[in-house]
Amino acid sequence: MADQPQQQRVQIRVDESKMQTTYANTIRTSVTQDEVVMDFGMNIPMQMPGQQPHMVFSVGNRTIMNWAGAKRRAISLGQV
């Protein structure tokens, strides 16, 4: 039996000191050949006197990822 190399463990430290937390109740997704663009924000119902009610999508955060990162994110969300 050949000697097998030992797997090395890497410790990951998460630095949240510059993290910002926002709330979003909707997402708009668009794609390019190289990237996935996700706009997170709030759908805000608006009703003005004499006008049809409408919804305003107020974008609060845009996340741009390459396809590999977006795939990992989709897998992670699918596991929740």
N, C-alpha and C positions, 0 to 999 in steps of 0.2 A: 504494500500500500504506500503510495507516494505521500510525502509530507504535504499537507494542505496548508496554504497560508492562513494565518489567523485573521479573522475579520476585525477591523479596527472600529471602535465606537467613537463617534464624534458627538461631543456635547454641544447643544445649541442653546444659546442664551438669547432671550427675547427682550429687546430694549423697547419699552413702551413710553419712554420719557418724552418723545415728540409726537405721540399718537393723538389724533383728534377723533372724537366720536360724533357721528351724525346719525340722524334717523332718516330713513327713506321708506316711503310706502309704494314706490313704483320704480321701474327701471326701463330704460330704452336702450336697445342693443343695436349696433350697426357693425358691419365688418368690412375689412379691406382684404386684399390678398395676403397681407402679412400680419394683420392685427385684428383684435376684437375690441371694440370701443363700447363701454358701458356707462351710461349717464344715470346716476342715482338721484332721486329727488322726491318731491312731494306733489301729488295730485291735489289741487286745491279747487273745490267747487266755487264757482263765482255766479252770482245772480244779481244783475243790475235791473233796476226798475225799467220796464218797457222793453227789455231784451230777453232773448232766449237764454236759459241757463247754459253755462259752458264750464269747461274744466281747464285750468291752467296748470301746466307741468313746469314746476320751478326746479331747475337742475341745481343741485347743491354740490355734486361731486362727479368728476369724470375719471374713470379708470380705464387705462389703455394697456392691453396685455398682448403678448405674442400668443400664437395658437397653442403652444405647449403649456404655457401657464394657464390659459383659459380652460384647457382640457382638464388640468389638475384641479382647478377650481370647480368645474362642473362635477367631477368625480367626488370631490370632497362634499359638495352640497347634496349630491345624491345619497351620501352615506348618513346624512343627518335625519 
